[in-house]
Amino acid sequence: MKRKYPVNRYLGVVLTADDDGNYRIKRDAHGQFKLNVWRTGRHTKGKFKKIGQVFLTENELRVAVVAYHKVKYNHRHNYTPLQRFTTAYVSPKLIKIAQQKEK
């Protein structure tokens, strides 16, 4: 039997860095942004600590966690796995902007 592991899905917003190295929400040409979903995988490095934490996707995108939910192990393939969690966090103001989009 395969070894099971806890699975969470993370609602996140893709980030860019400005010239000062501060994170900003990546927006399209119309100034809009989307929230996307990823999950922890068997090979995900690092640990999730709290909302606002930045993680890397398998395509090397930086994403800030806006919300998270538990997922049943057998439903994990409905979501794309993330690569690793970083020790970086975004500002509470940025999280508040992204969470308003969720509603």
Protein Blocks (a to p, Z undefined) as FASTA:
>chain_A
ZZdddddddddddddddfkopacddddfkopacdddddddfklgcjdfbghiacddfkop
acddfbdcdddfklmmmpccdfbdcfbdcdfklmmmmmmmmZZ
